[in-house]
Each structure stands twice: as structure tokens, then as C-alpha cells.
Amino acid sequence: MSDTPTLLTTWKTAQARLKAGRIDSPSIDSRLLLEAACDVSRLDILTDPYRPVSADQATAYDAMIERRLKREPVSRILGRKGFWKIMLSVTPDVLSPRPDTETLLDVGLAAFAPHQAFQIADLGTGSGAILLAFLAERTGATGVGTDISSEALAVARDNAASLGLDGRATFLRTEWATGFEDQSFDLVVSNPPYIPTDDIAGLDPEVRDHDPHLALDGGPDGLEAYRQLVPEVRRIMKPGGIFAVEIGWDQGEAVKALFVEGGFEDVKVVLDLANRSRVVTNGPDPRTQAPDMSLVS
């Protein structure tokens, strides 16, 4: 039998290395990196598992696996990350988008009909993930993403262009909503920094060592960004508008209280798919909308 490595043997060997290195999801991580190193799809690996892997491909793959063993996230190694239904470029200048953040989409999409025209502000946009995912789903929408990082805005603009959304998305270097006119947005969203400063050192290395601290550090109690956001969101939101902000799992009541004190009504905490507090909003809660009982026999 030939000793030439194949897609299957190469994948299995790498999977075992990642498992031994105590990496979460070793099977998925090793497959995603194999697809990139060998320029193959998931389907190729399944339908043509004995395809030979060249020496150059094996060398490239080995280097990727070594980086993952050092706890570098797959999204950093590949330079891209899927979010909602879109694929984004990510660099060390932006937060790597996480599935938890998709809870913002669940709330916002429940509030606006598919062909409705509305304006979105994404405050602290980073890679543009949240704004661009909304625009991809709601063709009548336009939006502005703000960030204080010029490097992050460059990534966001590149992502908008790659997705063909640059005609409906604008990116602006400013702090939160500074410079926006009063009552100008129907939907205001944000995933601000919310990790208490002293907790950052204890984060997983994938986050602590590879996400920009500017996008993580929420001040001594993790709530500093929300104190800044509440009056700004109130100012730029149209009457009857919706806001939705991501929060840490243990910050629901504290952030809700800040928005209530700021004059917002019907403020609620929405859970993510893991049943942890994830979003504070005055919009619909997609997790508690009553089912249609007429369908139950």
C-alpha cells in the first residue's frame, strides 16, 4: 500500500494532534484548515478521501496545525470567519465574530419586515459583521457602521465590497454616535466591549491573545460602554425605533437597568441559544413569542 498521504489520513492525523493538544472541536478545526491548505471542499473530503496530498500542501497544513496548537483561532489562521449567512475577512484589528452575536440578528430581523425600508446604526462595527448581516437579509435597509479604529473600518469596507453591499453601507470613524443627527435611525445595534478589565487575563488564549483589547475591555465593571451608549442611542433613535445591544451572560439586569434609567420603555433581556442572557433590547424577544395554538390539535 502506498505511503502517500491522502486527504483522509492527513485529516485524521491532524485531528488526533489537536485532540491530544486539548483543542476544542478538533474534527471541525482540522477539516477547515485542510480545506484551505489543500484547496478542497468538505464534499471533496467526503467523496474523494483518498486523493493524494502533495508535499507542499502537507507542509502548509502542518504549519496551520502548529498555529492552532498554540491556540491561535481558526479564523485568524484563515483570515476569514463565517457569521450568520455571510463570510467575512478578519484581521488582528477586529474582533472575530461569534455565534452568540447572531442573537442581535434574531431580535432585529423579527422587528422589520423583509422588504421594509429602514436605517441601521451599528456602533463599534469592527469587521462590519452585524451591519452587513442585516443588510444581506433586508434588501430595503441601509446603514452606517462606526468605529474609532481606522484599521477596523478598512476591514469593514473591504467586507462590504466583497459582499456587494457597499452601495448600502457607509463606515465612519467616530466615537459611538458622535456626529449623527438626532432621531435618524430605526434600528441601533452594538456589540460593545463588556469584559471587566481584570477578567481579560483569564480569558481563553484564543480571545485574550488574538482579539484587540480595545474591543474587549469594558472598564472596571464591564459596563462603561453601556453608560456611554444609553444617552447616544436615545438621541439618535427615531420615535418608535428599536435598539439591541450584546451583553455578557451575567450583565442582563445591570444593563437593562441602565437603559430603563435612560428613559427607555419595554426593555427586556433576550437569551441566546445556550439560554444565557445575551441581548438587551426594547424590541421583540424571538424566544418568547407565543406559538400559534391553533396549530396544536
Solvent accessible surface area in square Angstrom, and as a share of the most:
residue,aa,sasa,rsa
1,M,232,1.04
2,S,82,0.53
3,D,143,0.74
4,T,71,0.41
5,P,57,0.36
6,T,21,0.12
7,L,1,0.01
8,L,52,0.26
9,T,68,0.40
10,T,18,0.10
11,W,31,0.11
12,K,105,0.45
13,T,84,0.49
14,A,4,0.03
15,Q,42,0.19
16,A,61,0.47
17,R,75,0.27
18,L,0,0.00
19,K,146,0.62
20,A,84,0.65
21,G,36,0.35
22,R,215,0.78
23,I,7,0.04
24,D,114,0.59
25,S,57,0.37
26,P,29,0.18
27,S,43,0.28
28,I,93,0.47
29,D,11,0.06
30,S,0,0.00
31,R,41,0.15
32,L,59,0.30
33,L,0,0.00
34,L,0,0.00
35,E,31,0.14
36,A,35,0.27
37,A,16,0.13
38,C,7,0.04
39,D,130,0.67
40,V,15,0.09
41,S,51,0.33
42,R,143,0.52
43,L,122,0.61
44,D,39,0.20
45,I,4,0.02
46,L,112,0.56
47,T,96,0.56
48,D,57,0.30
49,P,30,0.19
50,Y,149,0.57
51,R,87,0.32
52,P,88,0.55
53,V,5,0.03
54,S,56,0.36
55,A,81,0.63
56,D,118,0.61
57,Q,54,0.24
58,A,32,0.25
59,T,95,0.55
60,A,42,0.33
61,Y,7,0.02
62,D,66,0.34
63,A,54,0.42
64,M,35,0.16
65,I,1,0.00
66,E,68,0.31
67,R,98,0.36
68,R,17,0.06
69,L,51,0.25
70,K,156,0.66
71,R,77,0.28
72,E,29,0.13
73,P,20,0.12
74,V,19,0.11
75,S,7,0.04
76,R,23,0.09
77,I,16,0.08
78,L,36,0.18
79,G,28,0.27
80,R,101,0.37
81,K,58,0.24
82,G,39,0.38
83,F,3,0.01
84,W,68,0.24
85,K,158,0.67
86,I,14,0.07
87,M,106,0.47
88,L,1,0.01
89,S,41,0.27
90,V,6,0.03
91,T,44,0.25
92,P,104,0.65
93,D,63,0.33
94,V,2,0.01
95,L,33,0.16
96,S,8,0.05
97,P,11,0.07
98,R,73,0.26
99,P,98,0.62
100,D,43,0.22
101,T,7,0.04
102,E,45,0.20
103,T,9,0.05
104,L,0,0.00
105,L,0,0.00
106,D,51,0.26
107,V,0,0.00
108,G,1,0.01
109,L,24,0.12
110,A,48,0.38
111,A,33,0.26
112,F,17,0.07
113,A,57,0.44
114,P,77,0.49
115,H,161,0.72
116,Q,75,0.33
117,A,79,0.61
118,F,2,0.01
119,Q,66,0.29
120,I,0,0.00
121,A,0,0.00
122,D,0,0.00
123,L,0,0.00
124,G,27,0.26
125,T,10,0.06
126,G,14,0.13
127,S,5,0.03
128,G,0,0.00
129,A,8,0.06
130,I,12,0.06
131,L,0,0.00
132,L,0,0.00
133,A,0,0.00
134,F,0,0.00
135,L,0,0.00
136,A,46,0.36
137,E,45,0.20
138,R,27,0.10
139,T,88,0.51
140,G,28,0.27
141,A,0,0.00
142,T,57,0.33
143,G,6,0.06
144,V,28,0.16
145,G,0,0.00
146,T,0,0.00
147,D,18,0.10
148,I,78,0.40
149,S,20,0.13
150,S,58,0.37
151,E,97,0.44
152,A,3,0.02
153,L,2,0.01
154,A,57,0.44
155,V,13,0.08
156,A,0,0.00
157,R,116,0.42
158,D,75,0.39
159,N,3,0.01
160,A,1,0.01
161,A,56,0.43
162,S,88,0.57
163,L,57,0.28
164,G,60,0.58
165,L,15,0.08
166,D,84,0.44
167,G,76,0.73
168,R,61,0.22
169,A,11,0.08
170,T,80,0.46
171,F,13,0.05
172,L,73,0.36
173,R,156,0.57
174,T,22,0.13
175,E,98,0.44
176,W,37,0.13
177,A,0,0.00
178,T,80,0.46
179,G,71,0.69
180,F,24,0.10
181,E,136,0.61
182,D,90,0.47
183,Q,107,0.48
184,S,32,0.21
185,F,14,0.06
186,D,27,0.14
187,L,0,0.00
188,V,2,0.01
189,V,0,0.00
190,S,1,0.00
191,N,27,0.14
192,P,3,0.02
193,P,23,0.14
194,Y,33,0.12
195,I,34,0.17
196,P,35,0.22
197,T,58,0.34
198,D,132,0.68
199,D,75,0.39
200,I,11,0.06
201,A,76,0.59
202,G,73,0.70
203,L,41,0.20
204,D,86,0.45
205,P,31,0.20
206,E,29,0.13
207,V,30,0.17
208,R,75,0.27
209,D,84,0.43
210,H,49,0.22
211,D,7,0.04
212,P,31,0.19
213,H,93,0.42
214,L,110,0.55
215,A,32,0.25
216,L,11,0.05
217,D,56,0.29
218,G,2,0.02
219,G,13,0.13
220,P,123,0.78
221,D,63,0.33
222,G,0,0.00
223,L,22,0.11
224,E,68,0.31
225,A,7,0.05
226,Y,0,0.00
227,R,101,0.37
228,Q,75,0.33
229,L,0,0.00
230,V,10,0.05
231,P,80,0.51
232,E,36,0.16
233,V,0,0.00
234,R,123,0.45
235,R,74,0.27
236,I,0,0.00
237,M,21,0.09
238,K,64,0.27
239,P,109,0.68
240,G,83,0.80
241,G,7,0.07
242,I,27,0.13
243,F,0,0.00
244,A,0,0.00
245,V,1,0.01
246,E,5,0.02
247,I,0,0.00
248,G,6,0.06
249,W,165,0.58
250,D,98,0.51
251,Q,13,0.06
252,G,6,0.06
253,E,125,0.56
254,A,46,0.36
255,V,0,0.00
256,K,63,0.27
257,A,43,0.34
258,L,35,0.17
259,F,0,0.00
260,V,77,0.44
261,E,138,0.62
262,G,29,0.27
263,G,35,0.34
264,F,9,0.04
265,E,144,0.65
266,D,104,0.54
267,V,14,0.08
268,K,49,0.21
269,V,33,0.19
270,V,0,0.00
271,L,68,0.34
272,D,5,0.03
273,L,159,0.79
274,A,59,0.46
275,N,98,0.50
276,R,104,0.38
277,S,23,0.15
278,R,14,0.05
279,V,0,0.00
280,V,0,0.00
281,T,0,0.00
282,N,27,0.14
283,G,4,0.04
284,P,33,0.21
285,D,18,0.09
286,P,42,0.27
287,R,99,0.36
288,T,99,0.58
289,Q,109,0.49
290,A,91,0.70
291,P,98,0.61
292,D,84,0.43
293,M,130,0.58
294,S,95,0.61
295,L,150,0.75
296,V,97,0.56
297,S,157,1.01
